[in-house]
Amino acid sequence: MSRARRLLRQWGPLLLLAATVRHGWAAGPPAPPPAAAVQPGEVVVTQRNRAFDRRTVQIPAGGTIRFDNQDDFDHQVFVDAPAMSYESEEQPPGHTLRVAFPHPGQFDVQCRIHPKMHLQVDVK
Ligand SMILES: [Cu+2]
């Protein structure tokens, strides 16, 4: 047996293992978190280009809005009204946030990170 063959026979399995560990078992980058399914009666509002995808939305009392962050940076959602006070955590790219509106009224939904973002929610 040649010296090269002997070396390969001795160290081959270890080289294969090292290559596997280095390149990983799974191909490609990790998948983004799956978007949460839309629930019955839920309205989806998208955050994109530092804006909500509409100015106003109407929902029934007790309804929820699902905010989908489709930007490459964080958003945030808050409501500061006598009938409702809500403050979300920072919402990373690709993440969804559900906000329930239990009380009738008009609510200005805003983002602490982007003060120009406004969504008027009419809760009937
Ligand atoms: Cu924002």
Backbone and ligand atoms as CSV (ligand in chain L), in Angstrom:
chain,resi,resn,atom,element,x,y,z
A,1,MET,N,N,0.857,-1.202,0.000
A,1,MET,CA,C,0.000,0.000,0.000
A,1,MET,C,C,0.890,1.247,0.000
A,2,SER,N,N,0.515,2.215,-0.843
A,2,SER,CA,C,1.320,3.440,-0.902
A,2,SER,C,C,1.108,4.251,0.365
A,3,ARG,N,N,2.029,5.153,0.579
A,3,ARG,CA,C,1.960,6.012,1.769
A,3,ARG,C,C,0.693,6.882,1.726
A,4,ALA,N,N,0.366,7.388,0.512
A,4,ALA,CA,C,-0.814,8.251,0.366
A,4,ALA,C,C,-2.099,7.483,0.688
A,5,ARG,N,N,-2.190,6.270,0.169
A,5,ARG,CA,C,-3.392,5.469,0.417
A,5,ARG,C,C,-3.539,5.151,1.899
A,6,ARG,N,N,-2.388,4.886,2.518
A,6,ARG,CA,C,-2.425,4.549,3.935
A,6,ARG,C,C,-2.890,5.753,4.751
A,7,LEU,N,N,-2.382,6.919,4.373
A,7,LEU,CA,C,-2.781,8.144,5.078
A,7,LEU,C,C,-4.282,8.410,4.918
A,8,LEU,N,N,-4.760,8.230,3.668
A,8,LEU,CA,C,-6.177,8.476,3.385
A,8,LEU,C,C,-7.054,7.508,4.175
A,9,ARG,N,N,-6.596,6.281,4.231
A,9,ARG,CA,C,-7.358,5.259,4.932
A,9,ARG,C,C,-7.428,5.602,6.422
A,10,GLN,N,N,-6.310,6.120,6.926
A,10,GLN,CA,C,-6.218,6.438,8.351
A,10,GLN,C,C,-7.035,7.686,8.697
A,11,TRP,N,N,-6.870,8.703,7.860
A,11,TRP,CA,C,-7.426,10.028,8.207
A,11,TRP,C,C,-8.673,10.398,7.419
A,12,GLY,N,N,-9.027,9.629,6.405
A,12,GLY,CA,C,-10.177,9.946,5.538
A,12,GLY,C,C,-11.463,10.209,6.295
A,13,PRO,N,N,-11.861,9.266,7.150
A,13,PRO,CA,C,-13.133,9.492,7.880
A,13,PRO,C,C,-13.116,10.776,8.715
A,14,LEU,N,N,-11.976,11.113,9.290
A,14,LEU,CA,C,-11.873,12.317,10.107
A,14,LEU,C,C,-12.006,13.565,9.233
A,15,LEU,N,N,-11.383,13.526,8.031
A,15,LEU,CA,C,-11.491,14.673,7.116
A,15,LEU,C,C,-12.937,14.874,6.702
A,16,LEU,N,N,-13.636,13.785,6.414
A,16,LEU,CA,C,-15.040,13.864,6.015
A,16,LEU,C,C,-15.873,14.483,7.136
A,17,LEU,N,N,-15.611,14.052,8.355
A,17,LEU,CA,C,-16.343,14.576,9.510
A,17,LEU,C,C,-16.085,16.074,9.673
A,18,ALA,N,N,-14.809,16.474,9.523
A,18,ALA,CA,C,-14.463,17.887,9.669
A,18,ALA,C,C,-15.181,18.720,8.618
A,19,ALA,N,N,-15.239,18.221,7.384
A,19,ALA,CA,C,-15.906,18.960,6.306
A,19,ALA,C,C,-17.393,19.099,6.606
A,20,THR,N,N,-17.987,18.039,7.134
A,20,THR,CA,C,-19.424,18.067,7.440
A,20,THR,C,C,-19.722,19.078,8.532
A,21,VAL,N,N,-18.905,19.086,9.566
A,21,VAL,CA,C,-19.127,20.006,10.676
A,21,VAL,C,C,-18.953,21.449,10.206
A,22,ARG,N,N,-17.911,21.670,9.396
A,22,ARG,CA,C,-17.608,23.015,8.925
A,22,ARG,C,C,-18.732,23.594,8.061
A,23,HIS,N,N,-19.313,22.760,7.198
A,23,HIS,CA,C,-20.313,23.270,6.266
A,23,HIS,C,C,-21.742,23.081,6.773
A,24,GLY,N,N,-21.866,22.334,7.862
A,24,GLY,CA,C,-23.192,22.173,8.454
A,24,GLY,C,C,-24.016,21.132,7.735
A,25,TRP,N,N,-24.975,20.629,8.430
A,25,TRP,CA,C,-25.849,19.603,7.855
A,25,TRP,C,C,-26.888,20.228,6.940
A,26,ALA,N,N,-27.470,21.337,7.372
A,26,ALA,CA,C,-28.562,21.945,6.607
A,26,ALA,C,C,-27.986,22.938,5.602
A,27,ALA,N,N,-28.575,22.987,4.442
A,27,ALA,CA,C,-28.141,23.945,3.421
A,27,ALA,C,C,-28.875,25.273,3.608
A,28,GLY,N,N,-28.162,26.362,3.376
A,28,GLY,CA,C,-28.807,27.679,3.372
A,28,GLY,C,C,-28.938,28.280,4.747
A,29,PRO,N,N,-29.299,29.577,4.775
A,29,PRO,CA,C,-29.475,30.284,6.055
A,29,PRO,C,C,-30.738,29.804,6.760
A,30,PRO,N,N,-30.841,30.054,8.069
A,30,PRO,CA,C,-32.043,29.621,8.791
A,30,PRO,C,C,-33.290,30.305,8.229
A,31,ALA,N,N,-34.381,29.582,8.214
A,31,ALA,CA,C,-35.632,30.126,7.664
A,31,ALA,C,C,-36.179,31.205,8.601
A,32,PRO,N,N,-36.835,32.238,8.044
A,32,PRO,CA,C,-37.454,33.258,8.903
A,32,PRO,C,C,-38.606,32.641,9.683
A,33,PRO,N,N,-39.003,33.266,10.800
A,33,PRO,CA,C,-40.116,32.700,11.562
A,33,PRO,C,C,-41.373,32.680,10.709
A,34,PRO,N,N,-42.155,31.604,10.794
A,34,PRO,CA,C,-43.364,31.547,9.968
A,34,PRO,C,C,-44.360,32.620,10.398
A,35,ALA,N,N,-45.029,33.227,9.428
A,35,ALA,CA,C,-46.035,34.235,9.758
A,35,ALA,C,C,-47.190,33.546,10.472
A,36,ALA,N,N,-47.649,34.188,11.539
A,36,ALA,CA,C,-48.771,33.623,12.283
A,36,ALA,C,C,-50.000,33.606,11.391
A,37,ALA,N,N,-50.806,32.581,11.515
A,37,ALA,CA,C,-52.003,32.467,10.694
A,37,ALA,C,C,-52.989,33.575,11.057
A,38,VAL,N,N,-53.710,34.049,10.041
A,38,VAL,CA,C,-54.741,35.060,10.287
A,38,VAL,C,C,-55.917,34.379,10.962
A,39,GLN,N,N,-56.344,34.953,12.063
A,39,GLN,CA,C,-57.473,34.367,12.785
A,39,GLN,C,C,-58.782,34.968,12.290
A,40,PRO,N,N,-59.906,34.269,12.501
A,40,PRO,CA,C,-61.197,34.796,12.051
A,40,PRO,C,C,-61.458,36.177,12.657
A,41,GLY,N,N,-61.927,37.095,11.841
A,41,GLY,CA,C,-62.258,38.431,12.322
A,41,GLY,C,C,-61.061,39.331,12.518
A,42,GLU,N,N,-59.898,38.848,12.162
A,42,GLU,CA,C,-58.677,39.621,12.368
A,42,GLU,C,C,-58.374,40.468,11.128
A,43,VAL,N,N,-57.937,41.686,11.358
A,43,VAL,CA,C,-57.541,42.550,10.250
A,43,VAL,C,C,-56.017,42.625,10.233
A,44,VAL,N,N,-55.443,42.461,9.043
A,44,VAL,CA,C,-53.991,42.510,8.921
A,44,VAL,C,C,-53.572,43.878,8.395
A,45,VAL,N,N,-52.697,44.533,9.118
A,45,VAL,CA,C,-52.125,45.808,8.698
A,45,VAL,C,C,-50.617,45.605,8.573
A,46,THR,N,N,-50.085,46.016,7.437
A,46,THR,CA,C,-48.662,45.830,7.183
A,46,THR,C,C,-47.892,47.100,7.500
A,47,GLN,N,N,-46.736,46.931,8.120
A,47,GLN,CA,C,-45.800,48.049,8.323
A,47,GLN,C,C,-44.709,47.903,7.273
A,48,ARG,N,N,-44.652,48.894,6.371
A,48,ARG,CA,C,-43.684,48.811,5.277
A,48,ARG,C,C,-43.266,50.225,4.893
A,49,ASN,N,N,-41.982,50.403,4.636
A,49,ASN,CA,C,-41.448,51.730,4.273
A,49,ASN,C,C,-41.791,52.783,5.321
A,50,ARG,N,N,-41.629,52.419,6.567
A,50,ARG,CA,C,-41.888,53.336,7.692
A,50,ARG,C,C,-43.316,53.861,7.700
A,51,ALA,N,N,-44.261,53.048,7.265
A,51,ALA,CA,C,-45.663,53.481,7.259
A,51,ALA,C,C,-46.567,52.265,7.431
A,52,PHE,N,N,-47.786,52.531,7.949
A,52,PHE,CA,C,-48.812,51.498,7.904
A,52,PHE,C,C,-49.367,51.467,6.482
A,53,ASP,N,N,-49.885,50.337,6.062
A,53,ASP,CA,C,-50.329,50.224,4.662
A,53,ASP,C,C,-51.668,50.916,4.388
A,54,ARG,N,N,-52.267,51.549,5.414
A,54,ARG,CA,C,-53.487,52.347,5.227
A,54,ARG,C,C,-53.574,53.363,6.342
A,55,ARG,N,N,-54.479,54.345,6.144
A,55,ARG,CA,C,-54.619,55.395,7.159
A,55,ARG,C,C,-55.625,55.031,8.235
A,56,THR,N,N,-56.693,54.367,7.824
A,56,THR,CA,C,-57.746,54.037,8.785
A,56,THR,C,C,-58.161,52.582,8.628
A,57,VAL,N,N,-58.693,52.048,9.695
A,57,VAL,CA,C,-59.243,50.694,9.649
A,57,VAL,C,C,-60.411,50.639,10.626
A,58,GLN,N,N,-61.433,49.883,10.254
A,58,GLN,CA,C,-62.611,49.736,11.112
A,58,GLN,C,C,-62.713,48.301,11.596
A,59,ILE,N,N,-62.881,48.141,12.888
A,59,ILE,CA,C,-63.046,46.787,13.425
A,59,ILE,C,C,-64.144,46.807,14.483
A,60,PRO,N,N,-64.749,45.664,14.749
A,60,PRO,CA,C,-65.743,45.596,15.828
A,60,PRO,C,C,-65.057,45.594,17.190
A,61,ALA,N,N,-65.779,46.047,18.208
A,61,ALA,CA,C,-65.240,45.997,19.572
A,61,ALA,C,C,-64.864,44.553,19.903
A,62,GLY,N,N,-63.704,44.370,20.452
A,62,GLY,CA,C,-63.220,43.018,20.770
A,62,GLY,C,C,-62.379,42.426,19.652
A,63,GLY,N,N,-62.354,43.126,18.510
A,63,GLY,CA,C,-61.578,42.624,17.378
A,63,GLY,C,C,-60.079,42.845,17.582
A,64,THR,N,N,-59.314,42.217,16.730
A,64,THR,CA,C,-57.863,42.373,16.824
A,64,THR,C,C,-57.289,42.818,15.482
A,65,ILE,N,N,-56.172,43.490,15.577
A,65,ILE,CA,C,-55.392,43.832,14.382
A,65,ILE,C,C,-54.075,43.087,14.479
A,66,ARG,N,N,-53.694,42.480,13.385
A,66,ARG,CA,C,-52.388,41.823,13.310
A,66,ARG,C,C,-51.455,42.716,12.511
A,67,PHE,N,N,-50.411,43.187,13.174
A,67,PHE,CA,C,-49.431,44.049,12.520
A,67,PHE,C,C,-48.280,43.190,12.014
A,68,ASP,N,N,-48.004,43.290,10.720
A,68,ASP,CA,C,-46.916,42.523,10.098
A,68,ASP,C,C,-45.777,43.471,9.739
A,69,ASN,N,N,-44.656,43.291,10.384
A,69,ASN,CA,C,-43.502,44.134,10.071
A,69,ASN,C,C,-42.781,43.595,8.836
A,70,GLN,N,N,-42.965,44.252,7.700
A,70,GLN,CA,C,-42.309,43.815,6.460
A,70,GLN,C,C,-41.117,44.699,6.116
A,71,ASP,N,N,-40.709,45.525,7.076
A,71,ASP,CA,C,-39.500,46.313,6.867
A,71,ASP,C,C,-38.283,45.524,7.343
A,72,ASP,N,N,-37.103,46.064,7.053
A,72,ASP,CA,C,-35.849,45.406,7.458
A,72,ASP,C,C,-35.363,45.917,8.808
A,73,PHE,N,N,-36.234,46.640,9.512
A,73,PHE,CA,C,-35.836,47.208,10.798
A,73,PHE,C,C,-37.024,47.115,11.756
A,74,ASP,N,N,-36.755,47.438,13.023
A,74,ASP,CA,C,-37.778,47.307,14.060
A,74,ASP,C,C,-38.892,48.346,13.903
A,75,HIS,N,N,-40.075,47.949,14.345
A,75,HIS,CA,C,-41.162,48.895,14.572
A,75,HIS,C,C,-41.619,48.724,16.013
A,76,GLN,N,N,-42.661,49.438,16.338
A,76,GLN,CA,C,-43.241,49.362,17.679
A,76,GLN,C,C,-44.654,49.870,17.517
A,77,VAL,N,N,-45.526,49.500,18.434
A,77,VAL,CA,C,-46.927,49.920,18.359
A,77,VAL,C,C,-47.375,50.391,19.731
A,78,PHE,N,N,-48.006,51.583,19.753
A,78,PHE,CA,C,-48.598,52.003,21.018
A,78,PHE,C,C,-49.883,52.784,20.785
A,79,VAL,N,N,-50.728,52.744,21.810
A,79,VAL,CA,C,-51.984,53.502,21.833
A,79,VAL,C,C,-52.026,54.200,23.177
A,80,ASP,N,N,-52.283,55.498,23.141
A,80,ASP,CA,C,-52.364,56.251,24.384
A,80,ASP,C,C,-53.666,57.054,24.373
A,81,ALA,N,N,-54.726,56.461,24.897
A,81,ALA,CA,C,-56.048,57.089,24.901
A,81,ALA,C,C,-56.720,56.775,26.237
A,82,PRO,N,N,-57.703,57.610,26.652
A,82,PRO,CA,C,-58.369,57.338,27.930
A,82,PRO,C,C,-58.978,55.924,27.987
A,83,ALA,N,N,-59.539,55.472,26.851
A,83,ALA,CA,C,-60.214,54.171,26.864
A,83,ALA,C,C,-59.261,53.009,26.630
A,84,MET,N,N,-58.044,53.319,26.215
A,84,MET,CA,C,-57.114,52.231,25.916
A,84,MET,C,C,-55.674,52.715,25.976
A,85,SER,N,N,-54.864,51.976,26.723
A,85,SER,CA,C,-53.446,52.271,26.792
A,85,SER,C,C,-52.692,50.982,26.474
A,86,TYR,N,N,-51.874,51.040,25.449
A,86,TYR,CA,C,-51.152,49.840,25.022
A,86,TYR,C,C,-49.744,50.223,24.565
A,87,GLU,N,N,-48.814,49.374,24.892
A,87,GLU,CA,C,-47.411,49.623,24.530
A,87,GLU,C,C,-46.783,48.280,24.180
A,88,SER,N,N,-46.325,48.119,22.947
A,88,SER,CA,C,-45.708,46.837,22.575
A,88,SER,C,C,-44.204,46.892,22.817
A,89,GLU,N,N,-43.599,45.719,22.799
A,89,GLU,CA,C,-42.147,45.627,22.733
A,89,GLU,C,C,-41.701,46.067,21.342
A,90,GLU,N,N,-40.400,46.218,21.148
A,90,GLU,CA,C,-39.910,46.452,19.797
A,90,GLU,C,C,-40.195,45.207,18.965
A,91,GLN,N,N,-40.600,45.458,17.740
A,91,GLN,CA,C,-41.082,44.386,16.874
A,91,GLN,C,C,-40.086,44.187,15.736
A,92,PRO,N,N,-39.298,43.112,15.803
A,92,PRO,CA,C,-38.233,42.922,14.815
A,92,PRO,C,C,-38.786,42.656,13.409
A,93,PRO,N,N,-37.931,42.798,12.394
A,93,PRO,CA,C,-38.338,42.520,11.023
A,93,PRO,C,C,-38.936,41.120,10.894
A,94,GLY,N,N,-40.024,41.020,10.144
A,94,GLY,CA,C,-40.646,39.717,9.893
A,94,GLY,C,C,-41.583,39.253,10.986
A,95,HIS,N,N,-41.659,40.001,12.083
A,95,HIS,CA,C,-42.485,39.560,13.192
A,95,HIS,C,C,-43.874,40.178,13.142
A,96,THR,N,N,-44.829,39.425,13.639
A,96,THR,CA,C,-46.203,39.898,13.701
A,96,THR,C,C,-46.576,40.184,15.143
A,97,LEU,N,N,-47.531,41.072,15.279
A,97,LEU,CA,C,-47.966,41.512,16.598
A,97,LEU,C,C,-49.484,41.607,16.558
A,98,ARG,N,N,-50.133,41.002,17.544
A,98,ARG,CA,C,-51.593,41.083,17.609
A,98,ARG,C,C,-51.986,42.054,18.711
A,99,VAL,N,N,-52.873,42.992,18.375
A,99,VAL,CA,C,-53.361,43.942,19.371
A,99,VAL,C,C,-54.879,43.882,19.376
A,100,ALA,N,N,-55.448,43.641,20.554
A,100,ALA,CA,C,-56.907,43.585,20.712
A,100,ALA,C,C,-57.433,44.964,21.078
A,101,PHE,N,N,-58.598,45.296,20.547
A,101,PHE,CA,C,-59.262,46.569,20.834
A,101,PHE,C,C,-60.611,46.264,21.488
A,102,PRO,N,N,-60.627,46.192,22.819
A,102,PRO,CA,C,-61.856,45.766,23.503
A,102,PRO,C,C,-62.945,46.837,23.576
A,103,HIS,N,N,-62.550,48.123,23.474
A,103,HIS,CA,C,-63.521,49.198,23.718
A,103,HIS,C,C,-63.815,49.989,22.447
A,104,PRO,N,N,-65.119,50.372,22.262
A,104,PRO,CA,C,-65.455,51.213,21.119
A,104,PRO,C,C,-64.772,52.576,21.229
A,105,GLY,N,N,-64.526,53.193,20.069
A,105,GLY,CA,C,-63.911,54.515,20.060
A,105,GLY,C,C,-62.968,54.660,18.882
A,106,GLN,N,N,-62.329,55.816,18.826
A,106,GLN,CA,C,-61.327,56.060,17.788
A,106,GLN,C,C,-59.958,56.101,18.442
A,107,PHE,N,N,-59.035,55.331,17.909
A,107,PHE,CA,C,-57.719,55.219,18.517
A,107,PHE,C,C,-56.629,55.495,17.485
A,108,ASP,N,N,-55.685,56.301,17.902
A,108,ASP,CA,C,-54.542,56.616,17.047
A,108,ASP,C,C,-53.403,55.661,17.403
A,109,VAL,N,N,-53.133,54.735,16.502
A,109,VAL,CA,C,-52.029,53.793,16.720
A,109,VAL,C,C,-50.758,54.417,16.166
A,110,GLN,N,N,-49.703,54.401,16.970
A,110,GLN,CA,C,-48.450,55.028,16.554
A,110,GLN,C,C,-47.263,54.099,16.805
A,111,CYS,N,N,-46.091,54.568,16.353
A,111,CYS,CA,C,-44.842,53.825,16.517
A,111,CYS,C,C,-43.840,54.749,17.207
A,112,ARG,N,N,-43.271,54.288,18.311
A,112,ARG,CA,C,-42.297,55.133,19.036
A,112,ARG,C,C,-41.033,55.388,18.224
A,113,ILE,N,N,-40.712,54.455,17.343
A,113,ILE,CA,C,-39.471,54.570,16.577
A,113,ILE,C,C,-39.645,55.513,15.389
A,114,HIS,N,N,-40.847,55.534,14.810
A,114,HIS,CA,C,-41.126,56.370,13.631
A,114,HIS,C,C,-42.359,57.218,13.921
A,115,PRO,N,N,-42.146,58.411,14.460
A,115,PRO,CA,C,-43.271,59.235,14.922
A,115,PRO,C,C,-44.262,59.641,13.827
A,116,LYS,N,N,-43.862,59.489,12.553
A,116,LYS,CA,C,-44.799,59.854,11.479
A,116,LYS,C,C,-45.809,58.746,11.190
A,117,MET,N,N,-45.614,57.598,11.791
A,117,MET,CA,C,-46.539,56.487,11.533
A,117,MET,C,C,-47.812,56.652,12.355
A,118,HIS,N,N,-48.946,56.706,11.647
A,118,HIS,CA,C,-50.247,56.804,12.322
A,118,HIS,C,C,-51.247,55.874,11.642
A,119,LEU,N,N,-52.024,55.211,12.451
A,119,LEU,CA,C,-53.144,54.421,11.943
A,119,LEU,C,C,-54.344,54.742,12.817
A,120,GLN,N,N,-55.418,55.239,12.191
A,120,GLN,CA,C,-56.624,55.504,12.969
A,120,GLN,C,C,-57.488,54.253,12.976
A,121,VAL,N,N,-57.762,53.777,14.169
A,121,VAL,CA,C,-58.585,52.578,14.310
A,121,VAL,C,C,-59.950,52.987,14.848
A,122,ASP,N,N,-60.986,52.735,14.048
A,122,ASP,CA,C,-62.371,52.991,14.487
A,122,ASP,C,C,-62.938,51.686,15.010
A,123,VAL,N,N,-63.175,51.655,16.297
A,123,VAL,CA,C,-63.724,50.449,16.903
A,123,VAL,C,C,-65.199,50.693,17.170
A,124,LYS,N,N,-66.057,49.912,16.523
A,124,LYS,CA,C,-67.515,50.121,16.614
A,124,LYS,C,C,-68.141,49.172,17.617
L,1,CU,CU,CU,-42.037,52.094,13.104
